[in-house]
Amino acid sequence: MSVFEFMMLVCFGASWPFSIAKSLRSRSTKGKSLVFLCLIELGYVCGIVHKLVNNFNWVTWVYVLLFFVVGFDIVLYFRNRRLERGQVLA
């Protein structure tokens, strides 16, 4: 277990709740990049795989949590894109 790895994840992951709140409030994709979000998601997948293969510990669950948080932001991106295009959400 690395305290520094955990702290890196906490510091980096602290921005996602703010990003999600902005997406929910603005109902817009302005300032969002789907490519960026997907690259971050891929990074978390790689971190999870590394932890599962080489060094499974409780920090693995932080990667999993952040994977789902970024995934939610991606879902909001598509919702907001539909709203911008004037499509009715079911």
C-alpha angles and dihedrals in degrees: 000000000000120000088197092055090050092048091049090054092047093049094045094041094050090080096060099074088054091049091050092048090052091050091050094048100041098040085207139111091217109133093015126113118200090198091055092048092049092048090052089048090051089051091055090048089053091048091050093049091049091051092047093049102036115014117009111186139132092288086070088072091056089057089049092049092050090046089059093043092054089043089057090051088053090052089051090050091059092043091051092046089055090048091051090052090052095244117152115242116227 
